[in-house]
Amino acid sequence: MKRKRVRQKKQHPGERIKNFDEVVIGYTEKDAVEEARRCLQCRDAGCRKGCPVEIDIPGFIKFIKEREFGLALETIKKNNYLPAVCGRVCPQEVQCEGRCILKKKQEPISIGGLERFVADYMLKRMPGQNPPIVPQVSRTGKKAAVIGSGPAGLTVAASLSELGHSVTVFEALHEPGGVLVYGIPEFRLPKKIIKKEVEYIKSLGVDIKVDVVIGKTLFIKDLFDMGFDAVFIATGAGLPKFLGIPGENLNQIYSGNEFLFRINFMKAYMFPEYDTPVNVGERVFVIGGGNVAVDCARCARRMGARVTVLYRRGRDEMPARSEEIRHAVEEGIEFRYLVSPVGFVDDGNGNVEAVKCIKMQLNDPDRTGRRRPVPVEGSEFVIEADTVIIAIGQSPNLLVSVATPDLEVSGDGVIKVDGDGRTSMKGVFAAGDITTGTATVIKAMGAGKIAARAMHEYIERKGNGRKEIAGRNRT
């Protein structure tokens, strides 16, 4: 008998545009168990193959069905140290849920919703604690340094600590979490959830030092001089990309990174308690089609603006999650497709007052597989704007690589690594967005797990006085 997918409860659109509270409220215990009962417990589970960190998805869902929520969380945490985060922000529709066998004839299991339920359920019932009980491990006496406390950095730190190594994470900002803290809005990922997940990582024995900028405060050479046996770089892709068109330096034009940083890290979402300088005016235009663009649009909407997203391709080519686009439409955000800006108009006082645009049409696919947008001659037009947010992607932060000449990087600034995260420097590893460009949280975590295994092997070989195995090709 077919069972319909149990929906997670959500805030009504008319209410949620007035606050930064979480949009998706999540499952009740009853609803979670009911949704878990839909799982077919496939022997050759495609869902698990679709998960970058290979969670035993049928296993944890079976425990939910049996109301063994602690065991369900324990099953998840064998592979994923940040379940409350991933249950909220992972693109499950193209990963685990995309491979669910139920998808052939009905809706797939809400794997992300169930993962989130388990993590939240246990945290609420055990305040101040982080189940499951933290395993006690024998310490090896070896030390590893992790640069950056985003998803990849936290994953490597937790993995190496569980293997017995002493791990110190160096974070440039004054709160750990990296892109989880400054790059994702409160209504998608509450800060209190990140803090609880970070506390769990700390409970594994990981030491996190904030306000330390590697490449300025300390250098990689200093870390080795301090006695660290291996170093992992996870500084992400935090530099914004720009359009390179006239007027881009006018006031009231933000990069997506700056806008979200002001909202998240400078606590503009807690207005009027925090008087953060974010003036959006009445008409906001967001340029871009990814998750950052949609996040910026939804933040601006909550600050009272009428918001339009301009995207140079069509709806089918948008890389943003379909759920986030749907939420944005529910919240009254307009999407204008096949439109690209060509310049910005100065109001005479250095502020933007309009966007010059041109219509586009789709041509043959480019190297990404998406159809390439080309301008339509003679189709230029102008739209008035109070604020513009440019969210067309990010590039790697070059601070560490510039300060470390021996570190090989590609032309676009990503650090070159082999399949196990080894860089060109002995004892230095890297993974996440700094090695790939902008990707997802869970993919960074998956790459971090691979790199952690390689680091462990390196540290063990070093401890045994063996020579490092070399010769893997770097990409």
C-alpha positions in Angstrom: 0.0 0.0 0.0 1.3 3.4 -0.9 1.9 5.8 1.9 2.0 9.5 1.2 5.1 11.4 2.3 4.6 13.1 5.7 5.2 16.8 5.3 7.3 18.8 7.8 5.5 21.7 9.3 6.4 25.2 8.2 5.8 28.8 9.1 3.1 30.5 7.0 4.7 32.7 4.4 2.8 35.8 5.6 4.4 35.3 9.1 7.9 34.2 8.2 8.6 37.3 6.1 8.3 39.3 9.3 11.0 37.4 11.2 14.2 35.4 10.8 12.9 32.3 12.7 13.3 28.9 11.1 10.9 28.4 8.2 10.8 24.6 8.4 9.6 23.6 11.9 10.4 19.9 11.4 8.7 16.6 12.4 6.9 15.7 15.5 7.8 12.3 17.0 4.5 10.9 15.6 5.2 12.2 12.1 8.8 11.1 12.1 7.9 7.5 13.0 5.1 7.6 10.3 7.5 8.8 7.6 10.1 6.2 8.7 7.6 3.5 8.1 7.6 4.3 4.4 11.2 3.1 4.1 11.5 -0.2 2.2 14.8 -1.0 3.9 16.5 -1.8 0.6 19.3 -4.4 0.7 21.4 -2.5 -1.9 20.5 1.0 -0.6 20.9 3.6 -3.4 20.3 6.3 -0.8 23.5 5.5 1.0 25.5 5.6 -2.2 24.1 9.0 -2.9 25.4 10.3 0.5 28.9 11.9 0.2 29.7 10.7 3.8 28.0 7.3 3.3 25.6 7.4 6.3 23.8 4.1 6.9 20.5 5.6 6.0 18.3 2.5 6.1 19.9 1.7 9.5 19.1 5.0 11.2 15.6 5.1 9.7 14.9 1.6 11.1 15.8 2.8 14.5 13.4 5.8 14.1 10.6 3.4 13.2 11.3 1.5 16.4 11.5 4.7 18.4 15.1 4.1 19.3 16.1 7.7 18.6 19.4 7.6 20.5 20.5 4.6 18.4 19.4 6.4 15.3 21.6 9.3 16.1 24.5 7.0 17.1 24.2 5.4 13.6 24.3 8.8 11.9 27.3 10.1 13.9 29.4 7.2 12.9 29.7 9.0 9.5 28.4 12.5 10.1 29.5 14.8 12.9 27.0 17.5 12.0 23.6 15.9 11.5 21.5 18.8 12.7 23.2 21.0 10.1 23.1 18.5 7.3 19.5 17.6 7.9 18.7 21.3 7.2 21.0 22.4 4.4 22.0 19.3 2.4 20.6 19.1 -1.2 19.0 15.7 -0.4 16.8 15.9 -3.5 19.9 15.3 -5.7 21.8 13.1 -3.3 20.3 10.5 -1.0 16.6 11.2 -1.8 17.5 11.4 -5.4 18.4 7.7 -5.3 15.5 6.5 -3.1 13.8 3.6 -4.9 10.4 5.1 -4.0 11.1 8.0 -6.3 10.2 5.8 -9.2 6.5 5.7 -8.4 6.0 8.2 -5.6 7.9 10.7 -3.4 11.1 9.6 -1.8 11.6 9.2 1.9 12.3 12.5 3.6 15.8 11.5 4.6 16.9 15.0 5.5 13.8 15.6 7.6 14.4 12.4 9.5 18.1 13.1 10.1 17.2 16.6 11.4 14.4 15.2 13.6 16.8 12.7 15.3 19.5 15.3 16.0 17.0 17.9 17.3 15.1 15.4 19.3 18.1 14.2 21.2 19.5 17.7 21.7 16.2 18.9 23.2 16.0 16.0 25.6 19.6 16.2 26.8 20.3 19.9 27.2 24.0 20.7 27.6 25.0 17.2 26.4 25.8 15.8 23.1 24.7 12.2 22.7 25.9 9.6 22.0 28.3 9.3 24.9 31.7 10.5 23.6 34.0 7.5 23.2 37.2 7.4 25.2 40.3 6.9 23.0 44.0 6.4 23.8 46.0 9.4 22.8 48.8 8.9 20.3 50.9 11.9 21.4 50.7 13.2 17.9 49.4 16.7 17.0 47.4 17.9 14.0 46.6 21.5 13.1 43.4 22.4 11.2 43.1 25.8 9.5 39.4 26.8 9.3 36.4 25.7 11.3 33.9 25.2 8.5 32.4 21.8 7.5 35.6 20.3 6.1 37.7 21.6 9.0 35.3 20.3 11.7 35.0 16.9 10.1 38.8 16.4 9.9 39.3 17.7 13.4 36.7 15.3 14.8 37.9 12.3 12.8 41.6 12.8 13.8 40.6 13.3 17.5 38.6 10.1 17.5 41.7 8.4 16.1 43.7 9.6 19.2 45.5 12.6 17.9 45.5 16.0 19.6 43.8 18.4 17.3 43.8 22.2 17.3 41.6 24.2 15.0 42.6 27.8 14.1 39.7 30.0 13.1 40.2 33.5 11.7 36.8 34.9 13.0 35.7 35.2 16.6 33.2 32.3 16.3 33.7 28.8 14.9 31.6 27.4 12.1 32.9 29.1 9.0 30.4 29.4 6.2 27.8 27.7 8.4 27.8 30.8 10.7 28.3 33.7 8.2 27.0 32.3 5.0 23.6 30.6 5.7 20.7 32.7 7.1 19.1 32.1 10.5 15.8 31.0 9.0 17.6 28.1 7.3 20.2 27.2 9.9 19.9 28.7 13.4 23.1 29.8 15.1 22.1 27.8 18.2 22.2 24.6 16.2 25.7 25.3 14.9 26.9 26.1 18.4 25.5 22.7 19.7 27.2 20.8 16.9 30.5 22.6 17.5 30.2 21.8 21.2 30.0 18.1 20.3 33.2 18.4 18.2 34.9 20.0 21.2 33.7 17.2 23.5 35.7 14.8 21.3 38.8 16.6 22.6 39.2 19.2 19.8 40.7 22.5 20.8 39.4 25.5 18.8 41.3 28.8 18.8 39.5 31.8 17.3 40.9 35.1 16.1 43.9 33.5 14.6 44.6 34.3 10.9 46.9 31.8 9.3 48.9 33.8 6.8 49.0 36.8 9.1 49.0 35.9 12.8 50.8 32.6 12.2 52.1 30.8 9.1 52.2 27.1 8.2 55.9 27.0 9.0 55.1 28.3 12.5 52.6 25.4 13.0 55.3 22.8 12.2 57.7 24.7 14.5 55.1 24.5 17.2 55.2 20.7 17.0 52.3 19.8 14.8 52.9 16.7 12.8 50.4 17.5 10.0 48.4 20.5 8.8 45.0 20.5 7.2 43.8 23.6 5.2 40.1 24.2 5.0 39.8 28.0 4.4 36.9 27.7 1.9 35.9 29.9 -0.9 35.0 33.2 0.7 36.0 35.8 -1.8 33.1 37.2 -3.9 33.1 37.3 -7.7 32.0 40.5 -9.5 30.6 41.2 -12.9 33.2 43.7 -14.1 30.7 46.1 -15.6 30.4 50.0 -15.3 29.1 51.4 -12.0 29.8 48.3 -9.9 31.6 50.3 -7.2 28.6 52.5 -6.4 27.1 52.7 -2.9 24.3 50.3 -2.1 25.8 47.6 -4.3 26.7 44.6 -2.1 28.4 41.3 -2.9 26.4 38.4 -1.7 29.1 37.5 0.8 29.1 41.0 2.4 25.4 41.1 2.6 25.0 37.8 4.3 28.0 38.5 6.6 26.3 41.7 7.8 23.0 39.8 8.3 24.5 36.7 10.0 27.8 37.7 11.8 26.9 41.3 12.6 23.4 40.1 13.8 21.3 42.3 11.5 18.7 39.4 11.8 18.2 40.4 15.4 16.9 43.9 14.6 16.1 46.3 16.3 18.3 44.9 19.1 21.4 45.2 16.8 21.8 48.4 14.8 23.7 46.8 12.0 24.3 49.1 9.0 22.2 47.3 6.3 20.0 49.7 4.4 18.1 48.0 1.7 15.4 50.5 0.7 12.2 49.5 -1.1 13.5 47.9 -4.3 16.2 45.3 -4.1 17.6 43.4 -7.1 19.7 40.2 -6.6 21.8 39.0 -9.4 22.5 35.3 -9.6 20.8 31.9 -9.5 22.5 29.9 -6.8 21.7 29.3 -3.1 23.5 32.4 -2.0 21.4 34.6 -4.4 18.2 33.1 -3.0 19.4 33.4 0.6 20.2 37.1 0.0 16.8 37.7 -1.6 14.9 36.1 1.3 16.9 38.1 3.8 16.2 41.4 2.0 12.5 40.4 1.9 12.5 40.0 5.7 13.9 43.5 5.9 10.9 44.9 4.2 12.0 45.3 0.6 10.3 44.3 -2.6 12.8 41.8 -4.1 13.5 40.6 -7.6 16.1 38.0 -8.6 17.7 38.5 -12.0 19.1 35.4 -13.6 20.7 35.2 -17.1 19.5 31.6 -17.7 16.0 30.0 -17.3 14.4 28.3 -14.3 15.5 24.9 -15.3 19.2 26.0 -15.3 19.1 27.6 -11.8 21.6 25.8 -9.5 19.7 26.8 -6.3 17.8 24.2 -4.4 14.3 23.8 -5.7 12.9 23.9 -2.1 14.6 27.3 -1.5 13.3 28.7 -4.8 9.8 27.5 -3.9 10.0 29.1 -0.4 11.2 32.4 -2.0 8.2 32.5 -4.4 5.9 31.8 -1.5 7.4 34.8 0.3 6.6 37.1 -2.6 10.0 37.3 -4.3 9.9 37.8 -8.1 12.2 35.9 -10.4 13.1 37.4 -13.8 14.8 34.9 -16.1 16.9 35.5 -19.2 18.1 38.9 -18.0 21.6 40.1 -17.4 22.9 43.4 -16.1 25.3 45.4 -18.2 25.8 48.4 -16.0 24.6 50.5 -13.0 23.3 54.1 -13.0 24.7 56.7 -10.5 22.1 59.0 -8.8 24.7 61.8 -8.8 25.7 61.2 -5.2 27.6 58.0 -5.7 24.6 55.7 -5.0 23.0 53.2 -7.4 19.6 54.3 -8.7 19.1 51.8 -11.6 20.3 48.7 -13.3 20.9 48.6 -17.0 19.9 45.2 -18.3 19.8 43.2 -21.5 17.6 40.2 -22.4 19.3 36.9 -23.1 18.5 33.8 -25.0 19.8 30.3 -24.5 22.2 28.8 -27.0 24.0 25.5 -27.1 25.2 23.9 -23.8 28.5 25.1 -22.4 31.1 23.0 -20.5 28.8 22.8 -17.4 26.1 21.1 -19.5 23.7 24.0 -19.2 22.6 26.0 -22.2 24.8 29.1 -22.8 23.1 32.5 -22.5 23.8 35.0 -25.2 22.6 38.6 -25.4 19.6 39.6 -27.6 20.7 42.5 -29.7 18.7 45.8 -29.2 16.9 44.5 -26.1 18.5 46.8 -23.4 16.3 48.2 -20.7 16.7 50.0 -17.4 15.0 49.2 -14.0 15.1 51.5 -10.9 16.8 50.1 -7.8 17.6 51.1 -4.3 20.0 48.3 -3.6 21.7 45.6 -5.7 23.2 42.4 -4.4 25.7 40.6 -6.7 25.7 36.9 -5.9 27.3 35.2 -8.8 29.7 32.9 -7.0 32.8 32.8 -4.8 36.4 32.0 -5.3 39.0 30.6 -2.8 40.5 32.7 -0.1 44.2 33.2 -1.2 45.6 34.3 2.2 47.2 31.0 3.1 48.4 30.1 -0.4 50.0 33.6 -1.0 51.8 33.4 2.3 53.0 29.8 1.5 55.0 29.9 -1.8 55.7 26.1 -1.7 51.9 25.4 -1.9 50.8 24.6 -5.4 47.6 26.3 -6.6 45.8 26.4 -9.9 45.1 29.5 -12.0 41.8 30.1 -10.3 43.4 30.0 -6.8 42.3 26.5 -5.7 44.9 24.4 -3.9 46.0 21.5 -5.9 45.5 18.1 -4.1 45.6 14.5 -5.0 42.6 12.1 -4.5 43.4 11.9 -0.7 43.8 15.6 -0.1 47.6 15.7 -0.2 49.0 19.1 -1.3 52.4 19.8 -2.8 53.9 20.3 0.6 54.9 17.4 2.8 52.6 17.0 5.7 50.1 19.5 4.4 46.6 18.4 3.4 43.5 20.3 2.1 39.9 19.7 1.2 36.6 21.5 0.8 35.9 24.6 -1.2 39.6 25.7 -1.1 40.3 22.7 -3.4 37.2 22.7 -5.6 35.7 26.1 -5.5 32.2 26.6 -4.1 30.4 23.3 -3.4 28.0 21.9 -0.8 28.5 21.4 3.0 28.2 17.7 2.7 30.6 17.4 -0.2 33.2 19.3 1.8 32.6 16.9 4.7 33.0 13.9 2.5 36.3 15.2 1.1 37.4 16.0 4.7 36.8 12.4 5.8 39.0 11.1 3.0 41.7 13.6 3.8 41.5 12.7 7.5 42.3 9.1 6.7 45.3 10.1 4.6 46.5 12.4 7.4 46.2 9.7 10.0 48.2 7.3 7.8 50.9 10.0 7.3 51.1 10.8 11.0 51.4 7.1 11.8 54.1 6.5 9.2 55.9 9.6 10.5 55.7 8.2 14.0 57.2 4.9 12.8 60.0 6.6 11.0 58.9 5.5 7.6 59.2 7.5 4.4 56.0 9.0 3.1 54.6 7.2 0.0 54.8 9.6 -2.9 53.9 9.6 -6.5 50.2 10.3 -6.7 49.2 12.6 -9.5 47.7 15.9 -8.4 44.7 17.4 -10.2 
